[in-house]
Amino acid sequence: MSQSNPATVKHDTLFDKPFTTPLDKAARFSFDEQVVACFPDMIRRSVPGYGQVLAMLPIFARRHCKYRQQSDSSQRVSRIYDLGCSLGAASMALAGEFDPQDLQIKAIDISPAMTTEATALLSDNYPKHDIEVMTADIRDVEFEPCDMVILNLTLQFLPVADRVAVLEKIYAALSEGGILVLTEKTHAFDEQYDAWLVERYYDFKRANGYTEMEISGKRNALENVLITDTLDEHHARLDQVGFARHLTWFQFLNFVSIVAFK
């Protein structure tokens, strides 16, 4: 899940207001047109450190991506997957730092509302770059050989039972020396520690203008939709699928980003 960059994107964003009225208890969060309209504002105000994660992606790519021969031309490119791309913020962060001939980006999201808007934004801002936006469930996608996979705030929306299989496919597709960047909201095993982190996260949201009703509404909407793991569970799963080396390179409250090396 990712956001657009207001510094570069030619797009008028709306404020995050889907949760300003009481929700029916059965209401579930979904990436529909209403969420898409306010998504950049939502991410900016509710995901601590996300801008820093985006800013590091091109730096990681320069260190770990290799150029490969395309089958249909003499051009040599590096292929990167942006999984759960939402409005394409990770793809734009990369395109903004690389020449069009350097990268082939495949951006995938299950939400048609997201991919429709992402296609327009990426076409408007980076028309010369090789960026393919696809509407698909990443569990069903057969990945081509690649050098980098970005999984930002996406694994947490998959059923827990399906997470290993997705990571196995990613590991198999990555070239030697390639990397997975996995960014997730987590919970702590220790209940007191976790409660402190959660309350400071809500303080972060309050400081960014969210009301108590909005905080409560979004929490209720995400219940049983966004299912977090502990940091140890993430690392154990990466071990399980074959990543011999992986480290937590970034943490802000209960949000973490891990880099795993093939």
matplotlib code that plots the C-alpha trace (Angstrom):
import matplotlib.pyplot as plt

x = [0.0, 1.5, 0.8, 1.3, 4.1, 2.5, 5.8, 5.8, 2.4, 0.0, -3.1, -5.6, -5.8, -8.7, -8.5, -8.9, -12.6, -14.1, -14.2, -15.8, -19.2, -20.0, -19.6, -21.9, -20.1, -20.1, -18.5, -15.1, -12.2, -11.8, -9.7, -12.7, -13.1, -13.8, -10.5, -8.6, -9.8, -8.2, -5.4, -2.3, -3.6, -4.5, -1.0, 0.8, -1.1, -1.4, 1.8, 4.8, 8.0, 6.5, 8.2, 11.6, 10.9, 10.0, 13.1, 15.4, 14.0, 16.1, 19.2, 18.6, 17.9, 21.2, 23.0, 21.2, 19.7, 21.4, 20.8, 19.5, 18.9, 15.3, 14.0, 12.4, 15.2, 18.8, 17.9, 19.3, 17.0, 16.5, 13.0, 11.3, 8.0, 5.8, 3.3, 0.2, 1.2, -2.0, -1.4, 2.1, 4.2, 7.0, 7.1, 7.2, 10.0, 12.0, 11.1, 12.0, 15.6, 16.3, 16.4, 13.6, 16.0, 17.2, 14.2, 11.2, 8.6, 5.6, 3.1, 0.3, -2.8, -6.0, -8.1, -9.4, -10.0, -6.3, -4.9, -7.0, -5.8, -2.2, -2.1, -3.2, -0.7, 2.2, 1.4, 1.1, 4.3, 6.6, 5.3, 8.7, 9.3, 8.5, 5.9, 3.2, 0.2, -1.8, -5.0, -4.4, -4.2, -0.5, -1.3, -2.2, 0.7, 3.6, 6.6, 9.2, 12.9, 13.6, 16.1, 14.0, 10.5, 8.7, 6.0, 4.9, 2.0, 0.6, 1.4, -0.7, -3.9, -3.4, -4.7, -2.0, -2.1, -1.2, 1.8, 4.4, 3.4, 3.7, 7.1, 8.2, 7.2, 9.1, 12.2, 12.2, 11.8, 14.6, 18.0, 21.1, 21.9, 18.4, 16.4, 12.9, 11.8, 9.0, 7.3, 4.5, 2.6, 3.4, 2.4, 4.7, 4.5, 4.7, 1.2, 2.4, 5.0, 2.4, -0.1, 2.4, 3.3, -0.4, -1.2, 1.8, 0.6, -2.8, -1.0, 0.8, -2.6, -4.0, -1.1, -1.8, -5.4, -7.4, -10.3, -11.2, -14.2, -11.9, -9.3, -12.0, -13.8, -10.7, -9.7, -13.1, -13.1, -9.7, -10.5, -10.0, -8.9, -5.4, -3.8, -0.4, 2.5, 5.3, 8.7, 10.0, 7.3, 8.3, 11.9, 11.0, 8.9, 11.7, 14.0, 11.4, 11.2, 14.9, 16.2, 19.5, 20.0, 17.5, 17.5, 15.2, 16.6, 13.8, 11.3, 9.0, 6.7, 4.8, 5.8, 8.9, 10.7, 12.9, 15.3, 15.9, 18.8, 18.7]
y = [0.0, 3.3, 7.0, 9.6, 12.2, 15.7, 17.3, 15.6, 14.4, 16.6, 15.6, 17.3, 15.3, 15.3, 15.1, 11.9, 12.0, 8.5, 7.9, 11.2, 9.6, 6.5, 3.3, 0.3, -2.4, -4.7, -2.1, -3.1, -1.1, -1.4, 0.4, 1.8, 5.2, 7.0, 5.8, 6.4, 10.1, 10.8, 8.2, 10.4, 12.4, 9.2, 7.8, 11.0, 11.4, 7.8, 5.9, 7.3, 7.4, 6.3, 9.2, 8.1, 4.5, 5.8, 8.0, 5.1, 2.8, 4.4, 4.2, 0.5, -0.1, 1.5, -0.9, -4.1, -3.9, -5.4, -4.6, -7.5, -8.1, -7.8, -10.6, -8.2, -5.6, -4.7, -2.5, -3.6, -2.9, -3.9, -5.3, -4.2, -5.2, -2.8, -5.2, -3.6, -0.5, 1.5, 4.9, 4.1, 6.1, 3.5, 3.3, 7.1, 7.3, 5.0, 6.6, 10.0, 8.9, 6.6, 7.3, 5.7, 3.1, 1.9, 0.3, -1.9, -1.5, -3.8, -2.2, -4.5, -3.9, -5.8, -2.7, -1.4, 2.0, 2.2, 0.9, 3.2, 6.2, 4.9, 4.4, 8.0, 9.4, 7.4, 8.2, 11.9, 12.1, 9.5, 8.9, 7.7, 5.1, 1.5, 1.1, -1.5, -1.2, -4.4, -5.1, -8.5, -10.5, -10.9, -14.4, -15.3, -13.6, -15.5, -13.2, -12.8, -12.7, -9.5, -7.7, -6.0, -6.5, -3.8, -5.1, -1.9, -2.4, -5.2, -8.5, -7.5, -7.5, -11.1, -14.0, -15.2, -18.7, -17.2, -15.2, -17.9, -18.8, -15.2, -14.8, -18.1, -16.9, -13.6, -15.5, -17.7, -14.8, -12.7, -12.8, -13.6, -10.3, -9.1, -7.7, -7.7, -4.5, -5.5, -2.7, -3.6, -2.5, -4.8, -5.7, -6.5, -9.8, -8.1, -6.7, -3.7, -2.8, -3.2, -1.1, 1.7, 1.6, 1.6, 4.6, 6.5, 5.7, 7.1, 10.2, 10.5, 10.4, 13.0, 15.3, 15.0, 16.2, 12.9, 13.1, 10.4, 9.4, 9.0, 7.0, 4.7, 4.4, 3.4, 1.0, -0.7, -0.8, -2.5, -5.1, -8.6, -6.9, -5.7, -8.6, -7.8, -10.0, -9.5, -8.5, -11.9, -13.6, -11.6, -12.6, -16.3, -16.4, -14.9, -17.6, -20.2, -19.2, -19.2, -15.7, -16.3, -12.7, -10.1, -7.1, -4.5, -1.3, 1.1, 1.3, 4.1, 3.1, -0.1, 0.3, -1.4, -2.0, -5.0, -5.7, -9.4, -10.4, -13.3]
z = [0.0, -1.0, -1.5, -4.1, -3.6, -3.5, -4.5, -7.9, -8.7, -10.7, -8.9, -6.5, -3.3, -0.8, 3.0, 4.8, 6.0, 5.4, 9.2, 10.4, 11.0, 13.1, 11.1, 11.3, 13.3, 10.2, 8.0, 6.7, 5.3, 1.5, -1.1, -2.9, -4.7, -1.4, 0.1, -3.2, -3.2, 0.2, 0.1, 0.0, 2.9, 4.8, 4.5, 5.3, 8.5, 9.6, 8.6, 10.6, 8.6, 5.3, 3.5, 4.7, 3.5, 0.1, -0.1, 0.5, -2.2, -5.0, -2.8, -2.3, -6.0, -7.0, -4.8, -5.6, -9.0, -12.0, -15.7, -17.7, -21.4, -22.4, -24.6, -27.2, -27.7, -27.0, -24.1, -20.7, -17.8, -14.2, -13.3, -10.0, -8.6, -6.6, -5.0, -3.5, -5.3, -4.5, -6.2, -7.2, -4.7, -4.6, -8.4, -8.6, -6.0, -8.2, -11.6, -10.2, -9.6, -12.6, -16.3, -18.4, -19.9, -16.6, -15.1, -15.9, -13.1, -12.6, -10.2, -9.1, -6.9, -6.4, -6.3, -9.7, -8.2, -7.1, -10.4, -12.5, -10.6, -10.5, -14.2, -14.8, -12.2, -13.5, -17.2, -16.4, -14.4, -16.0, -19.5, -20.9, -18.2, -18.6, -15.9, -16.2, -13.8, -13.4, -11.5, -9.9, -6.7, -6.0, -4.8, -8.4, -10.2, -11.6, -11.1, -13.8, -12.8, -10.9, -8.9, -6.3, -4.8, -2.8, -0.4, 1.4, 3.9, 1.7, 3.4, 6.4, 4.3, 3.1, 5.1, 7.4, 5.8, 2.4, 3.4, 3.2, -0.3, -1.6, 0.0, -1.6, -5.0, -4.4, -3.3, -6.3, -8.7, -7.2, -8.8, -6.7, -4.9, -5.3, -2.4, -0.9, 1.0, 3.4, 5.3, 7.7, 10.8, 13.6, 17.2, 20.1, 21.9, 25.3, 26.0, 28.0, 25.4, 22.6, 24.5, 24.9, 21.2, 20.2, 22.4, 21.1, 17.5, 18.4, 19.8, 16.4, 14.6, 17.1, 16.4, 12.7, 13.2, 13.6, 15.9, 18.4, 16.2, 13.2, 15.1, 16.5, 13.2, 11.3, 14.0, 13.8, 10.0, 9.9, 12.4, 10.9, 7.6, 8.6, 10.6, 12.0, 12.9, 15.4, 14.2, 15.2, 13.2, 10.1, 10.4, 11.1, 7.9, 5.9, 7.2, 6.4, 2.7, 2.2, 2.9, 4.7, 5.6, 6.6, 8.9, 10.3, 8.8, 9.9, 12.8, 13.8, 16.7, 15.5, 11.8, 10.6, 7.3, 6.7, 3.9, 2.9, 0.7, -1.9]

ax = plt.figure().add_subplot(projection="3d")
ax.plot(x, y, z, "-o")
ax.set_aspect("equal")
plt.show()
